[in-house]
Amino acid sequence: MRALCWTSGGELAVRQVPDPELRNEHDVIVQVRRSATCGADLPLLAGRVTGLAADDVLGHEFVGDVVEVGPAVRRHRVGDRVVVCASVACGGCWYCRQGLPSCCDNGSTEPAEAEAEWGHPVAGGFGQPRAAGGFAGSHAEYVRVPYADFGAFTVPEAVGDDRALFASDAAPAGWMGAEGGEVRPGDVVAVWGAGAVGQLAARSAWLLGADRVVVVDRHPARLLMARQHSGAETIDLRHTDVAAELRELSGGRGPDVCVEAVGGLAAEHRSLADRFTGRTRMPEAIREAVYACRKGGNVFVLNSGARFVDAFPTGAAVHKGLTVRGARQHGQRYIPMLLDRMARGELRTEHLATHHFPLERAVEGYALFRDRPEECLRAVFTPQEPHSPPGDTAVRVA
Amino acid sequence: MGRVGTVFAVAGALGAAAAGSARAAVTRRRAASNHPSRGAGTRPRAAMTRRRDAGTRLPAGPDDGRPGHWQVVTIDRSPQEVLPTGARPEPLRRLGDAVEVTVRPAPGDRGTELAARPVPGAAWPGLAAHLLGDDPALLVRRTLWQVKQLAEAGEQLRADRPPYERTEPDGTWLPPPDRPAG
């Protein structure tokens, strides 16, 4: 099959790779209809994350059709159109049973190695370095889905592919930002980041009864989209004192809930001195959220790409009595509810798929996604579209 | 993992024969009070005393006569489900007498705490020692995770095989077992 592969040194290539195979009894094989780029992939492209090998297939947010079913699968059959949660979780451990599937104990093939990275093993992921489980990604014609009864969900007929696609990752992440921040009716909610996750966090806050939702970003086109599709007010951080504006919009109290959804950075600009001393970047959006949030309020951090940061404002968080939380999205918990809302028209996501590319042009799609964020919110690949004759097409994107 | 497991099926048998009565005595000493959760209050003090007496940092590792750390996993199933026959579950059984094992119900109705640690002086024979490197604890930990995964998820999760593992000598891909080539 054809797939978008990480090669080395920041290069991507569309290549011929082996078809996926059933490796466990609870697996299914899915023929991919849509697969989206995600900000979390950008550190992989920039070569800032170790553990990828040549020909590893990228991509983790996808929708498609079941074409093969493992012998222990009960909920799916060949022909089902499914959206698959971007994280791999078993459904049988204590964390999954508590509704915390992204903390799954059994989502990795090497839990002992994952312990070294995070202190404890966490759910696996598609298209990630080996420590995340060793599961090939979805920017391909086919993808293997482990624990399919728990992680794959049949898409209602009323929900189109471009809407269902975002139930895989962006919509559950956005929902979790609002729900995890404990948005209540009457709240003022501020969201940092007007990407797909930020916009869906804003929309989720509305659905949970917020009185006012404000989205902060630097890209006018994304802010316009947030106003049009999420009903949010917006702040362009390039021209505005964000903290002052948020105070004004919240009666001087500060937002009740602050959601950080700025995503991964394409490149980390570090000075020579930073490199010499080992200093990492400052979490600017998190700092701003902590300072802006009202006393006793909630700050929810969605950016899983921020591995280490310096200058976290501990004092402000303590003196203001804030609750600061974070998580990777618990998709298996939210996806059925989100698909229902999508089917009812409460949650529309088609506008997030700003660009479509056949798989053969996936490298171009990533370059656009990375280099022109004001124009491209998400590039979506369509592997079932006719493609050019086989042969490697490589473009340097780093 | 099957390869390692096979090795340790042998290792357990060889180890039991070679290590003799000393290790058997250590194994017999395992008791409820020896469980990491119950003995937690005494171990740090003992460790500090040893350090003072020795005057220098003690060497780490299982070969200095001290037992290594307990490796523990909590399995979200009852002890009866984890050990339905009362015997050690696979693949832990394959480690034989090279490890001591304790089992207890987890507090808060969280299932079963399964703990294991290498027996001091256990003879990890040739190939096994090579696979372990300097850290038998890692093999014990991996094995406990496998027991947990089998009990909770019903299977041992396997990674996708990378392309280089599926390449024929002539450079073509091996097709998946259930699909025709091409």
Contacts between the chains, C-beta under 8 A, distances in Angstrom:
chain1	res1	chain2	res2	distance
A	16	B	173	7.9
A	17	B	163	5.5
A	17	B	173	7.6
A	18	B	161	7.8
A	18	B	163	5.7
A	18	B	166	4.8
A	18	B	173	4.2
A	18	B	174	6.9
A	18	B	175	7.6
A	18	B	176	7.5
A	19	B	175	7.1
A	19	B	176	5.5
A	19	B	179	6.6
A	20	B	160	6.3
A	20	B	176	7.3
A	21	B	160	7.9
A	21	B	161	7.2
A	21	B	176	3.6
A	21	B	177	6.6
A	21	B	178	7.6
A	21	B	179	7.9
A	22	B	176	7.5
A	22	B	178	7.1
A	23	B	158	4.3
A	23	B	159	7.5
A	23	B	160	6.6
A	23	B	161	7.5
A	24	B	155	5.1
A	24	B	156	7.9
A	24	B	157	6.2
A	24	B	158	5.8
A	25	B	154	7.7
A	25	B	155	5.7
A	26	B	153	7.7
A	26	B	154	7.3
A	26	B	155	6.4
A	53	B	162	6.4
A	55	B	162	7.0
A	55	B	163	4.9
A	55	B	164	7.8
A	56	B	162	7.5
A	68	B	178	7.3
A	72	B	154	7.1
A	72	B	155	7.5
A	90	B	149	7.6
A	90	B	152	6.2
A	90	B	153	4.0
A	90	B	157	7.7
A	91	B	153	7.7
A	92	B	76	7.2
A	92	B	152	4.2
A	92	B	153	5.0
A	92	B	154	7.0
A	93	B	76	5.4
A	93	B	148	7.9
A	93	B	152	4.7
A	93	B	153	7.3
A	94	B	74	7.3
A	94	B	76	4.1
A	94	B	110	6.0
A	94	B	111	6.9
A	97	B	76	6.8
A	105	B	148	6.7
A	105	B	149	7.9
A	105	B	152	7.0
A	106	B	148	7.2
A	106	B	149	4.7
A	106	B	152	5.8
A	106	B	153	4.6
A	106	B	157	6.4
A	107	B	157	7.6
A	108	B	157	7.3
A	109	B	157	5.1
A	109	B	158	6.2
A	109	B	159	4.4
A	110	B	142	7.8
A	111	B	142	7.9
A	111	B	145	4.3
A	111	B	149	7.6
A	112	B	138	6.3
A	112	B	141	4.9
A	112	B	142	4.9
A	112	B	145	5.9
A	115	B	141	7.9
A	121	B	145	7.6
A	124	B	157	7.8
A	130	B	159	7.3
A	133	B	157	7.3
A	133	B	159	6.5
A	134	B	159	2.8
A	134	B	160	6.0
A	135	B	159	6.8
A	135	B	160	5.8
A	136	B	160	4.6
A	144	B	160	6.0
A	146	B	157	6.1
A	147	B	153	7.1
A	147	B	157	7.9
